[in-house]
Amino acid sequence: MKLGVIGTGSMGRNHVRIYSELKEVEEVYAFDVDKANKKKSEEYDIIVCDTMGELLARVDAVSICVPTKYHLEVAKRAIENGVHCLIEKPITLTVEEAEELVNLLDTSGLIAGVGHIERFNPIIEEIKRIIKNPLYVEIRRHNPASTRITDSSIVEDLMIHDIDIVFNVFYKPLQGLLVSPSWACGGTGGARDGAEPHSGDYELYSAGNNDLCTALLKFKSSIVSLSASRKASKKIRSVYVEEEEFTIEGDFMNQEIYVYRKPGKYGIENERYTQENIIEKVLVNKVEPLKEELKAFIKCVKNNDDFIITPLQALNNLRICEDIRRLNGIL
C-alpha cells in the first residue's frame, strides 16, 4: 500500500517516520508548502512531492496533518481523488465545516477516520475494562506554553482528547446521535432553551479562556471534571475514576494504572487513625499510540472497515467543544 502525508510539521513528521517503519507500507510520499518542513521530511526514506496533486495521484491513503483551518480544503481534495484519509484532530475548524465534510464522506465510499490518538493509549482500554459504574471521573491535561498550535483554543487543542474518551469510551449516552447545543447548561443548572433532559442528556458547566479551561459534566448518576491548560509549568496527563468499591489512577504518559480497593480494616492505634488498603498495579502493554493508530488505519483501508474514530464521532466531539467555548465567550 502507498501512503502519503500532507503537512510535515512536528506531527506530520511522526506520521512519516512511522509509515516508513511499517512493513505493510510499500512507499511513503510527503508534501508540505513549507520548504523547511519538506527538508526535514527528507531525513526518512520517502518520496517528497512538489505538489499536493502529485501526491494524491500516487497514493492509496493519506494522513492530513496540515493546520486545522485547512483540513476541509485538503480532505475535499483527497475525496475528489478517491483517496482514503486519516485527518488529525480536530476534524475541522468549525462545526459547520465538519458537517459538510461528514456529508461528503458519507457518499464517497472511502474509509476516513480522525486522529484522536488517546483512543489508542493502552490505559484507556484497560480502564474501560475495569470500570462498571463510575461515580466521578477527573481528567487533567496540562501543558507548558507552546507555539505549535496557533489556530485552536485550548478546548480543541487539548481538552478534545478527553471529551472523546468521556463520550465514546467511558460513557456512551449519545451513541449515534449528534450532540445538541441546547442540551448544554450554564451556571444556573437548568437546560437552555427549555429543553427537557432525558436519559441521554448531560449538564455542562465551564469556565476558562483560550489557554486555560475547566469543564464540569453531570450525567444522570455521575460527575466528570475536565481541565486543560497551556500555561502549566509541569506537563500532566492524568485520569482519576471513583466507583463505589474502588478508585483508579492512570497516567497517560507513563502508561500506568493503579487500582485502590476499599480498606479492609480501619482502626485507631496510639491515637492515630489507621487503615489497610489493597493497591493493585495493572499490567499494561506499553505501546506508541500513534503507531497503533496508523496500523489500525492501514488495516481498515485494507479490509474496507470503519475506522475506530469515525467522522461522525469527531463531529460530535467538536460540537461539545463549541458548547464549552460558548459558555466561556470564546466562540
Secondary structure as the mmCIF struct_conf table of DSSP 4:
data_model
#
loop_
_struct_conf.conf_type_id
_struct_conf.id
_struct_conf.beg_label_comp_id
_struct_conf.beg_label_asym_id
_struct_conf.beg_label_seq_id
_struct_conf.end_label_comp_id
_struct_conf.end_label_asym_id
_struct_conf.end_label_seq_id
STRN STRN1 LYS A 2 ILE A 6
BEND BEND1 GLY A 9 GLY A 9
HELX_RH_AL_P HELX_RH_AL_P1 SER A 10 GLU A 21
TURN_TY1_P TURN_TY1_P1 LYS A 23 GLU A 24
BEND BEND2 GLU A 26 GLU A 26
STRN STRN2 GLU A 27 PHE A 31
BEND BEND3 VAL A 33 VAL A 33
HELX_RH_AL_P HELX_RH_AL_P2 LYS A 35 SER A 41
TURN_TY1_P TURN_TY1_P2 GLU A 42 GLU A 43
BEND BEND4 TYR A 44 ASP A 45
STRN STRN3 ILE A 47 VAL A 48
BEND BEND5 ASP A 50 THR A 51
HELX_RH_AL_P HELX_RH_AL_P3 MET A 52 LEU A 56
TURN_TY1_P TURN_TY1_P3 ALA A 57 ARG A 58
BEND BEND6 ASP A 60 ASP A 60
STRN STRN4 ALA A 61 ILE A 64
BEND BEND7 VAL A 66 VAL A 66
HELX_RH_3T_P HELX_RH_3T_P1 THR A 68 TYR A 70
HELX_RH_AL_P HELX_RH_AL_P4 HIS A 71 GLU A 80
TURN_TY1_P TURN_TY1_P4 ASN A 81 GLY A 82
STRN STRN5 HIS A 84 GLU A 88
BEND BEND8 LYS A 89 THR A 94
HELX_RH_AL_P HELX_RH_AL_P5 VAL A 95 ASP A 106
TURN_TY1_P TURN_TY1_P5 THR A 107 SER A 108
STRN STRN6 ALA A 112 GLY A 115
HELX_RH_3T_P HELX_RH_3T_P2 ILE A 117 PHE A 120
BEND BEND9 ASN A 121 ASN A 121
HELX_RH_AL_P HELX_RH_AL_P6 PRO A 122 ILE A 130
BEND BEND10 LYS A 132 ASN A 133
BEND BEND11 LEU A 135 LEU A 135
STRN STRN7 TYR A 136 HIS A 142
BEND BEND12 THR A 147 ARG A 148
BEND BEND13 ASP A 151 SER A 152
HELX_RH_AL_P HELX_RH_AL_P7 ILE A 154 ILE A 154
HELX_RH_PI_P HELX_RH_PI_P1 VAL A 155 MET A 159
HELX_RH_AL_P HELX_RH_AL_P8 ILE A 160 ILE A 165
HELX_RH_PI_P HELX_RH_PI_P2 VAL A 166 PHE A 170
TURN_TY1_P TURN_TY1_P6 PRO A 173 GLY A 176
BEND BEND14 LEU A 177 LEU A 177
HELX_LH_PP_P HELX_LH_PP_P1 LEU A 178 SER A 180
HELX_RH_3T_P HELX_RH_3T_P3 PRO A 181 TRP A 183
STRN STRN8 CYS A 185 CYS A 185
TURN_TY1_P TURN_TY1_P7 GLY A 187 THR A 188
BEND BEND15 GLY A 190 GLY A 190
STRN STRN9 ALA A 191 ALA A 191
HELX_RH_3T_P HELX_RH_3T_P4 ARG A 192 GLY A 194
HELX_LH_PP_P HELX_LH_PP_P2 ALA A 195 PRO A 197
TURN_TY1_P TURN_TY1_P8 SER A 199 GLY A 200
STRN STRN10 GLU A 203 GLY A 208
BEND BEND16 ASN A 210 ASP A 211
STRN STRN11 LEU A 212 LYS A 218
BEND BEND17 LYS A 220 SER A 221
STRN STRN12 ILE A 223 SER A 229
BEND BEND18 ARG A 230 LYS A 231
BEND BEND19 SER A 233 LYS A 234
STRN STRN13 ILE A 236 GLU A 242
BEND BEND20 GLU A 244 GLU A 245
STRN STRN14 PHE A 246 ASP A 251
TURN_TY1_P TURN_TY1_P9 PHE A 252 GLN A 255
STRN STRN15 GLU A 256 GLU A 269
TURN_TY1_P TURN_TY1_P10 ASN A 270 GLU A 271
STRN STRN16 ARG A 272 VAL A 282
HELX_LH_PP_P HELX_LH_PP_P3 LEU A 283 LEU A 283
HELX_RH_AL_P HELX_RH_AL_P9 PRO A 289 ASN A 303
TURN_TY1_P TURN_TY1_P11 ASN A 304 ASN A 304
BEND BEND21 ILE A 308 ILE A 309
HELX_RH_AL_P HELX_RH_AL_P10 PRO A 311 LEU A 327
TURN_TY1_P TURN_TY1_P12 ASN A 328 GLY A 329
#
